[in-house]
Amino acid sequence: MKALVFKRYGKPDQIVIVDTPRPTLKPNEILVQVHAAGLNPVDNMIPKGTFKPFLRFQLPATMGSDLAGVVVEVGSRVTRFEPGDAVFASIFDLGTGALAEFALVPENAAALEPENLDFVQAASMPMVGLTSWQALKERANLKPGQKVFIPAGAGGIGTFAMQLAKYLGARVGTTTSTGNVDLVRSLGADEVIDYKKQQFDEVLRDYDVVLGTVRGDAIEKSLRILKARSAVVSLVGPPDPAFARARGMNFFMALLFGLLSRKIVGRAKKRGVAYSFLFVHPDGGQLAEIGELLKAGRIRPVIDKVFPFEQAKEPLAYLDKGRAKGKVVVQIR
């Protein structure tokens, strides 16, 4: 089968499409013929070595985390799926990849694809859906009537997270460029800051939750818009000791992450704000619940561009520019 792999960290010319053996099933896995794979910023960060200290890959490693396709074979212990089922899944952090003609998916990471979505739409959903769900619903426990700030509302995470926040009954603030104001309003944004004209921390006030999606000083600035006893859930770091403990890392790594996060944690505490770092994990049960929202039309996919598999390096370069409106997807079959 063909797969997009990276052969070495830190070298863009080492990302290539190769012929590789079709993977062999374990008892708890399903083999999926991949029809489409959704891209995420992390797919560019991994081959650069950004997560090398705590994400392990056997090189050459197949790239990609999100997929949608058809089950062609099931392991001996699989009970929830059978050949012919259309499924979608995130296989991030599971040591395998989605940008291939076939992919191995643990049974507990997959969900049936919503019937009203095609493969491209379904493939765009898993990581942004799970990240938003785990950050807003689980970590922040977002409640009806609360206010949540989700910057970069027109991006992949933003377009999903805003819709989920509205479903949960929250009021949403976001930032975007002038050309995307109508898009983010259509997705539920109540307060929209055009970052080319205003600074969000000079306008927004009394928020309960911030979803940290933008690197730089945005998280520190966001502390100014929060109430006391509020929360920042960061997707971009810095990682904290709780993250190290959750992944079973050693004392040295916990100490290192404590040093890295000390500044933002300290400033957050002074304002009565709880800071935490979230690293998304695959979860087929949560994805099934997200699928019900998609099926009911409570959340809709937002897709910027679709690229053919033969040009799989081009969408990675496009995504790396940070200008995509919604998701970028590779159509494999």
N, C-alpha and C positions, 0 to 999 in steps of 0.2 A: 504494500500500500504506500501511498505518498503522504508525507508529513512535513510540516514546516518545523525545523529544529534549529537550536543554537548549539554550536559545537564548542564554543569557548566564551567565557565571560568577557564583557567589555569590548568586543570587536564586532561592529555591525556587519562586516563582510563575512562573519561566521554564521549568519542566519541564512539558511538555504532550504529549499525543498529537496527532499531525498526520498529514495525508495527504502522502506524499512519493513521488517517482518510484521505481519498482522499479529496483534497482541493475543496472549493466551489468557483465558478466563481463570479467575479464582472462584471458589464456590459461592461467594457472596457478591459477585459482580455480574453486570450485564455488558454485552458487547453491542455498541451502538454504531450503526452506519451514519456518520455525521453528514447532515445536509447543510448546516450553517453553523458558524462559530462567531459569537459576539466578542468584540475586543474591549479591553479595559486598559486604563493607564498602566496598571501593574504589569501588563504583558510587555511593555517596553522597559519597565524598571528591572524586571527579573534578569534578563540577559546582560544588563549593565552591571549586575552584581549588587544592586541596592539592598536586596534582602538576603544576600549570601550568608550572613551570620546565623540566620534562623530558618531559612528555606533551603532544603537540600535536594539537589537534582543529580541524577546520574547522567553525565554528558556522553554523547549528544542527547539533549532533552527536547521533547516535543513541546511547542509553545501553545499558549491559549488556555483559557479556563472555562469559558461558557460554550455550551453546545445545544443543538436541537437535532434530533434525527430519529431513526427507527431501530428498535431492538432487533437484532438478528440472531442472538444467542443468549442464553441465560445460564448462570452457574447452578450447581446442584442444590444449593440452599436458598435460591431466590424464589420468593412466593408472590411478590407484588406485581411482577411484570412477566410478559411472555413475548415471543417473537411476533413482530408485526405492530407492537405498541409504539405510538409516537410519544417521545419523551423529551424533556429538557432538563438541564442540570448544570451546576457549577462543580468543577473538579479542581478548583483552586486549592493549592497546598496539599494535594494528594499524590504528588510525585509523578503525575502523568499529564498529558496535554490534550487540547481539543482541536487544534488546527491540523487535522489528519482525516483520512478517509474513514477510519474506524477508531473508536476510543473506548477504553475500559471505564466503566462508571460503577462505583459501589452502589448496591441497591438502595442504601439509606441516603444517597445523595441525589437521587433522581425523583422526578414527578411526571405524571402524565401531562402531555402538552395540552394547553387549553384549546378546545375544538375551534374556537373562532380566530385563532392565530395561525399564520403560516410559519414555516420553519425559520425564516429570517426574523420575523417578529419575536418568536419564542426564544431564539438564541440571543436576542438582545437583552433579555430580562434577568437571568439568574443572579449575577453578581451584584448588579445595582439593586435588584429587589431584595436579596438577602442582606446586603449591607444596610439598606434603609430600614428594613424590618428589625434587624438586630440592634441598630443604633437608636431608632426612635421608639419602637414598641417595647423592646426588652431593656436596653441600657438606660434610656432616658425616661421610660414609662410615660410617654407623652399622653396628656389627658385632654378631653374636650375643653375648649375655651382657653387653653394655654397658647403662648406665642412661641414659635420656633423660627430661628434664623437659619436659612439654608442658602449660603452664598453660591454664586455661579449656577444660577437656576436653569440656564439653558444647556448645561453640560449633561453628561450621561447619568451621574448620580442625582444631580439636581432635578432633572425632568421626572424621575421616578419618586424621589424623596418628597417633593412638594405634593404630588398627588396622594401619596400615602398619608402625609401629615393632614391633608384636608379630609381624607377618609376617616382619620382618627379624631376629627373634630377640632383641630388646631387652626389658629391664624398663622399665616406664613409670610415672612419677609425674605427678600432675596436681592441679589445684585445681578446685573446683566448689562450688556451694551445696548445702545439706543435701538439697534435693529432687531433686538430680541425681546423688547418689552411686551409686545402683543403675545408672543409665544408663552412667556412665563405667566402672564395674566390668564391665558387660556388654560393653564395647568393648575391654577388655583392661587397664585401669589396675591396676597392682599396689600402688601407694601413692597414696592419695587424701587430700588435705588439704581439709577443709571450711573455706573461707576466712573464714567467719563465726565460726569457733571457734578457728582456729590461723593462725599465720604460717608459710608454707611454708619460709622460710629458717631457722626455728628448729627444724624437724623433719627435713628431708631432708638427706642427706649423701652424698658420694662419687659424684656424678653425672659422666657423661662428656660429655653434650651437653645444651644447653638450646635449645629452640625459642622464640624471643622472639615472643609473640603479643599481649602486653598492654602498653599504653602506661603512662607514668608511671615509677615507680622500680623496677618489677618486674625489669627486666633487670639493673640494678645489684645488687639484692638477690640475684638468682640466682647471681652470682659466688661467693657464700658457700657454695653447695651443691656446687660443682664441684671435681673433682680437678685437680691440675696436668696440663698437656698435654691439656686438654679444649677444648671449642668452644662458643661461643654463636653461633647463626645467628638474626639478628633479621629479622623481617618488618615491624616497625613503626618502624625507624630507631633512632638517626640513620644516614643514609646515610654511606658512607665513600668515600675517594678511589678505591678499587678499583672501586666502582660507577660513579663518574664516568668513569673510563678505559674501562670495559667498554661504556659507552654513547657513547663518542667525544666526551665533553664537553670544553670548553676548560679551560685551566689555571686560570682563575678559579674555575670550578665545582668542580674537584678541590680547590683550596685551601679553598673554602668548606666542602665536605663534610669536609675534614680538620679544620677548626676545630670543626665541629658534632660530630664523633665523637671528638675528642681526649680528652675526659674518660673516656668509657667504654672506649676503646681502651687508654688509659694504665692504668686500674684493672684491666682484664683482664690486661694484660701482667704487672703486678706479681704476679698470682696464677697466672701460667703458662697463661693462657687466651687462645685466639685468638678475636677478635670479627670478624664479617663481617655485612654487610647483604645480604639477598637480595630481588631484584625478579623475580618469576616471569615466565617467557617461554613462549609457546605452543610446543607440540611434539607433533605428531601421533604420532610414534614412541613417545614415552613414554606418551602417552594410550592407545595400543593395548596397551602392556604393563599399564597400570592396568586396562584393559578386561578383560584375561585374569584378573586377580585378582577383579574384580567378577563375571565369568562363573562363576568357580570357587567363589564364595561366601566367599573369604578376607577380603573387605571388603564391607560392606553400606552402602547409603545410609541416612543419618539425616535425615529431613525434618520440619521443624517445621510449616510452613503452606504452602498453595498458594493463590494469589490469581488471579482472572481478569485478563486483559489490560486490560479496561476500568477496572480499579481499580489500575493499575500504580503509581500514586504512593503508595498505602497500604502495600504491602509495603516500599517504601523507607523510609517513616517508621517502620514496625515494626522493620525491621532496625537502624535508627539507634539504637534504644533499647538495643541490646546484650544482649537477653534471649533471643534465639532459641536453641532447643535443636536443633542441627543446622542444616539449610539451609532457606532461604526460596526458593520457586520461583513464577514467573509462568507460568500456562498460557495459551498464545497461540492454539492451535488444538485 
